[in-house]
Amino acid sequence: MTERIPVFISAGDPSGDIAGSHLIHELAERNPQLTFIGLGGDRMGASGQTQVIDGSELAVLGFWEVARKFTFFKKLLHDTVAMIERERPGVIILIDYPGFNLRLAERIKRLGIPIVYYISPQIWAWGGKRIEQIKRLVDLMLLILPFETKLYDSADVPNRFVGHYLLDDMEPAHIKAPYDAKSDLIVLMPGSRPQEVQRMLPTLLETVKKIATTGKYRFVVAGVKGNIDYTPYLKDANITIDVVFGKTRKLVAQSRLVLTSSGTATLETGIIGRPMIILYKTGLLTYLIARRLVKIDHIGLINIAAGESIVPELIQRDATSERIAEQAIRYLTDEMLSADVVGRLHAVVDRLGGPGAAGRAADAIRELGVC
């Protein structure tokens, strides 16, 4: 009987779940003896990973929200360490989610199991203190953004740029999709978590009312399946607006403009190549802490990847319906501006490594000789 080789993977949010699902597929294709255990969402579960807990309980946003679940995460950390001690996987792969994953790495480093980190914590945003911790704990860092290589090289942390996992996950037709400047579709993307939608969707609906007075445009909320109920927000909007589930990328590709919460959605929209306005609203405590700690000028991943402000960002008190509508009308009335933005977004995509990131990551992990 062929001996099975366990691999532990920990991903705690939807974007990590996407990256992890592709990585599981590529590792399993290279070695059918592998079995996968750990933390992740529906995508990783469907790819064959046995989950420690329902992934929906892991996706928590903001300092205060995490603090409120302190007891839950403390127990989860204890149980996860116990499982790793019991199963003794050949390799431990941590995907983003640094608040939990770096604590986990601290607890399991003593076991002598190789630790690979896929999708770097945002050390370029939070300052360089974490990089010394990473150097001490991580055997190999797999990078998805090209500028991160210089940071890890300078700190003497073993690393490899493998490219961005979204280029594996998106249909080729959606990567740098042709832009229709005459499209009448405006897509609203208020976030993937209930608290994001609660903070952003009412403001976006007020914005729609201001833009809709011209009668020229259609508006669609790109809905996220799960525990988000959009009905209470829409019933008093007094405007025709649809919620469409499971077709976000198709909608963005058909759109003229996207109004999106900050996060991975900004990079997806940028890869497709659509003018957008990036919005960020969070709890006051979380915002005040982040403002003191964050060391970069941009909050949207597409602007961070570009190293410049290609698209506008409206943060906290600036994210009002008046300001959003003002920026939206600039795009909607200036085709040359929109075309320039699309071209600049395409240039960023060309620097993201091309499709095949998961395969390159799998090869790098296997070169450690553990799976």
Sequence and secondary structure as in RCSB ss.txt:
>XXXX:A:sequence
MTERIPVFISAGDPSGDIAGSHLIHELAERNPQLTFIGLGGDRMGASGQTQVIDGSELAVLGFWEVARKFTFFKK
LLHDTVAMIERERPGVIILIDYPGFNLRLAERIKRLGIPIVYYISPQIWAWGGKRIEQIKRLVDLMLLILPFETK
LYDSADVPNRFVGHYLLDDMEPAHIKAPYDAKSDLIVLMPGSRPQEVQRMLPTLLETVKKIATTGKYRFVVAGVK
GNIDYTPYLKDANITIDVVFGKTRKLVAQSRLVLTSSGTATLETGIIGRPMIILYKTGLLTYLIARRLVKIDHIG
LINIAAGESIVPELIQRDATSERIAEQAIRYLTDEMLSADVVGRLHAVVDRLGGPGAAGRAADAIRELGVC
>XXXX:A:secstr
    EEEEEEE SHHHHHHHHHHHHHHHHH TTEEEEEE  HHHHHTTEEESS GGGT   SHHHHHHTHHHHHH
HHHHHHHHHHHH  SEEEEES HHHHHHHHHHHGGGT  EEEES   HHHH SHHHHHHHHH SEEEESSTTHHH
HHHHTT  EEE   THHHHS GGGTT    TT  EEEEE  SSHHHHHHHHHHHHHHHHHHGGGS  EEEEEE S
SS   HHHHTTS S  EEEES HHHHHHH SEEEEESSHHHHHHHHHT  EEEEE   HHHHHHHHHH   S  S
HHHHHHTS SS EEEGGG  HHHHHHHHHHHHH HHHHHHHHHHHHHHHTTS  S HHHHHHHHHHTTT  
